[in-house]
């Protein structure tokens, strides 16, 4: 597993020990970030983005975004082994000043500041996207019109509340879907790196 493009291109990442997490395959991440970089509806979504990486695992999605020009990233991960790998990967990439790790259940997140790009990679087959996004919205994490990108299992249902996705792609057992948030937040995303 490695960073695919940007300032940290080629940087190897370590995967969490155990079977509690399933790191995104490089080819799935490549497909996601190709869409975010080139699709007309995503123009400028990476450069300067404030990112929320939910069910972060190794942090590969959020670190890829930082490598490609995102301003900062907050990582939500509840598993201790995954957080150890995530902390090591953030340090190896030299991103500690632009990253913050929260040890929290994504379905019960602490209050947050609105983020412009939300990346979700929950366990397959547990229908976690809709309840997680509802909880994140209630806690203030979703900026108005933010992009929401999720990796789901091939048979996982798409959350009906988000409406049809802007894009959907299948890659083996994985499926990518991207939406625009319907949330209306009074504040813009923070421009200060996470403390």
N, C-alpha and C positions, 0 to 999 in steps of 0.2 A: 504494500500500500504506500502510495507516494502522492505528493502535491503535483498536480498535472501542469499548471501554468502559473505565470506571474513571477513575483520576486523570489518565491521559494520553490520554483520549478525543480522537480526531481528530488526534493527533500523526502526522505523515507519517514514514515510514521509508524509507530508501534500500535498494535491492536491490543485491546484489553484482554487479560487472561480470563479463561472460563467461557461459558456458553451463554452468559446473560445478554451479550450484545452481538449484533451482526453488522460489521463494518460495511459501508457502501463500497461496492466494487469500483475500481478505477474507471471502467468504461461507463458505468451509470453516472458517476460524478461528472465525467467528461461530457456526456449527453446533456445533463442538467445545466452545466455552466456554459455550454455552447448555446443553448436556448436563451439563457440569461444575458449572454453577450451579444447575440445577433438577432433575436426576434424583435420585430418593430414595437410590440407592446411592452418590451422590457428595456427599451433604449435608456442607457445611463443608470440601470438599476444596480450595477455593481460598484462603479466608481463612487466613493464617498458614502456608501451604504452603512447604515447601522444595522447589524445582523443579530438575529436571535437564532441560535442552533439548539433545537429542542430534541431530547433523546439523543444527546450529542455523542455518546460513545467515545470514540477516539478523537473526536473533534474534526474529522476530515472535511466535513462540509463547511463549517465555519472557518477553518484555517485556509481552505481553498479560496473562500471569499476574501479573506484578508490578504492572501497572496496576490489576488487579482485586483486589489485596489479598494476594498471596503475600508471604511474609517475605523470601525471597532466591532467587537463581537462579544455577546454574552452567551455562555454555554450553560444549558440546564441538563444536569445528569444526576440521577439518584443512586446509581450503582457505584460502590466504593472502588472496585477494581477498574472500572471504566474511567472514573475520575483520576486515578493514579496515572493511567496511560494518557489521558487528556492533558493533565498538568505537564507530563514529560514532553508531550508533543508541542505544547505551547512554548515551553522553554527551549526546545530544540530549534523551533522556528524563530526564536527571538521576538515573540509577539506578546510577551507578558504585559507590556504597557498598554496594549490595545485589546486585551482580553480579560474577561472576568468569568469565573466558573461558579455556578450556583448549585449546591447540593440540595436538590428539591425534586419532588414529584411534579412532573409537568402538568398533571391534572389538578394540582393544588399549588400553583406558583405564588411566590411572594409578589407584592406590588412591584411594578416595573415602569420604565419609561418607554414610550412608543418606539418601535423599531420599523425600519423601512423594508427589510428583507427577512422573512421568517422561513427557516429551513427545518423540516420535520422528518425524522427517520425512525418512527416507532417500530416496535416488534410487529411482524406481520401477523395477520389473522386475529387481531384483538380489537379492531374497530376503534382505534384511539384518536384518530384525527379530529372528528367532530367534538368530542368532549374536551380534548386538549385545547383546541382553538377557542371554544366557549370560555374556558377557564382563563386562557391568556388574554382574551378580550376583556373579560371582567376585571382582570388585574392590571389593565392598562398597557399591555405590551404591544398591541397592534396599532401602528400608525395609520392614519387615514390613507386609503388606497395603497397600502403596502402590498408587496408581492409575497405570496405564500407558496412555497414549493415543498411537495411531500413525496417521499418514496414509500410506496405501498406494496403489499404483496399483490400478485396478479389477480387473485380472486377477491381482494378486499373491496368493499363498497366505497364509492366516492361520497363524501359528505354532501347531502342534498342542500343543506343551508347555504353552501357556497355557490350554488348554481353550476352551470357547465364550466369546465376548466378552460383557460386560455390555450393550454396545450396539454397533451397527454401522449406519452410514449411508453412502449413496452420493451423491456430488455431482459430476456430470460424469465426468471421468477419475479423480477422487479417491475414495477410500473411507476412512472413519474407523472405527476399532475401539478399544474401551476394555476393559481387563481390570483385575482386582485381582491383585497379585503373590502368588505362593505362597512367596516367599522368607521365611526366618526370620532376622532379624538381631538380634544381642544388644543393639545400641545403638539408641537413638531418634535421629531426625534431628537434626542440629545446630540450635541456636537462635542461633548467632552469625552475623552477616552474613559472607559470604566475604571473605577478605583479598585 
